[in-house]
Amino acid sequence: MRKRNVVQAGVAVAGVAVLVLAGGLMASNMGFKLNLPLKATGAGSNSGTNYIGLPYNQQVGMVTARDLFKDIAAGGAIQLLNKHRKVDDQFEAYDFDGGTLPPNGWNLVPGEAYIVKVGGDQNYIIVGSHNPGLTISFLGTGAGSNSGTNYYTHPYHGVAANARELFQEIGGSIQLINQHRKADDAFEAYDFDGGTLPPNGWNLKPGEGYIVKVGSDQDIVPAHY
């Protein structure tokens, strides 16, 4: 575990009592509490689509798609929750149907990002803590993955602060990192071009999910403060 007395990109160092930082992230030696804005269709969002990343250790009772859907619904107008399916690059949707929530759906996976669509702006309160020993497995094209596409959540207090640093940290056969752009539902790509990494790209944000494409299977344990 790497520790430095640094506050960077809205993230606090573990081991302090409590810090409230830009972006609504509260960190302590017990865990995280993040105030994550979810944008609906309108100013700043084309379709109400949000890519979210959860802490590696979830709050008690947060196990399935149903649990996450209900937790978001308690504070707003969630319409849809999507999980990327690596084997065929399709999505498994969990939504509100006929006034009754369907069965539990899929289980939440630590380190995996999800897509949330909302009908009204809201601030979603995310609670959890970090698992410093969690191994993230990226699948390349082959058995279990159609295209090497992985939906990834970076640690809330990860060492990598921008797209360049994350690209370098993952290393190996990484080909691309995508950030969803809410304004037009397009993606801002960061990739390896001509043997020289481009500028830093966009900054990583606590609670935001990213798309990572790799050429072959590889594992990492994300570095963190």
MOGICOR-V185143 format. One line per field, one symbol per residue. burial: 1 if it has 24 or more other C-alpha atoms within 12 Angstrom, else 0. A space follows every 10 residues. Layout:
BEGIN
burial->???
END
This chain:
BEGIN
burial->0000001111 1111000010 1011111100 1111111111 1000101111 1111111110 0101111111 1110011111 1111110000 0011110000 0000010111 1111111111 1111111111 1101011111 1000101111 1111111111 1111111111 1011111111 1100000011 1100000000 0111111111 1111011001 11111
END
